[in-house]
Amino acid sequence: MLKNNVMAIIDLNEDHIRMRELTKNRPIASLPIAGRYRMIDFILSNITNSHIFNVGIFAQRKTRSLNDHLGDGFPWDLDRIQDGLYIFSNQYELNEKQVAGNIHSIYDNIDFFKRSRQEYILITNPFMIYTIDFNDVFESHLNSGADITSLYKDVNNAHVSFYDNYVYSINNLKISSIGKNMCSKKEQNISMDTFLMKKDYFIDMIYESIETGEHMYLIDAINKHILQDNTNLYKFNGYLKCVRDIRSYREFNADILNEDISNEIFKSPNGSIYTKIKDEAPTYFSEESKVENSIIASGCIIDGTVKNSIIFRKVNVAKGAVVENSIIMQNCTIQEDTYINNVISDKNTTITNGKKLIGDFNMPIIVKKGEII
């Protein structure tokens, strides 16, 4: 058991451009997903379900929505007198960030690590969605006697997923090289960018990176040490999705309409997925409404037709409206006789009477936050 001997950091270093308009005013970590959650909810729930209660989040940009969502960490049992939830904002502007990297942001807050009472540190990110008990990872790490434990998954769909993720070449249970997935092969060992190591080892890594100037980004420093030091590989066998672009965002929201995947994610024996609590009335379905293979959150009014879609809280689908293969975020209104297919509508939008919006799965129409069409 972890026995409060592990702290965690969630690294929000991101390439938000691939999410287009959806991350213009928010980090990927606070992107709404799966009807009522935010991206960060999944990894944060994994962490606290594993009884890790000292968590630092290193944010890169535009943290207002993230701060609003996380608050004091109450839904994840992180509103604590000792340990708890800490959010660190990168002090560098974006143009400086490209020079300074996130190593400097971690170094500027090195006292956070030095003063913590935990001996080990878990490093992870909000982009990989999976469910896991980190107690198993901790036990594997201790038994191995290694400097670092790295999580990975052997996948057979790397030609269509996990683009630009790190991949491991593994020989005799050791990593011989690290590269990037260019979707040229079906089978790859995908790094989950999740690592466990001693805290002192981590601090030494940060100092070394600052003193030598060799690395600007934490992942580069870790990858160097994975290759040169004693590394333990932890093979993950469950559902895994990396959400860092529009296509993977669409794919995950479609995946959870599959009952088996939904049960693995949301009904795991490792614990529930927690999010910010919002007390709202149940959704109203009129006699004329039709709903097929969809997730509809609370507080909605459904008078029209919804198929193969994710509907967030407080959405109004009016009489005669049809929503197919789409993602409609909170507080949106789909007015009468509207037809939308392969659309992602951000929060607080209105699609007016009789409009037709038809996109493609890989290139959906995105309605910007607050727009009226």
Secondary structure by P-SEA (a helix, b strand, c coil): cccccbbbbbbccccccccccccccccccccccccccccaaaaaaaaaaacccbbbbbccccaaaaaaaaccccccccccccccbbbbcccccaaaaaaacaaaaaaaaaaaaaaccccbbbbbbccbbbbbcaaaaaaaaaaacccbbbbbbbccccccccccccccccccccccccccccccccccccccccccccaaaaaaaaaaaaaacccccaaaaaaaaaaccbbbbbbbccbbbbcccaaaaaaaaaaaacaaaaaaacccccbbbbcbbbbbccbbbcccccccccccccbbbbcbbbccbbbcccccccccbbbccbbbccccccccbbbbcbbbbccccccccbbbbbbcccccccccccccc
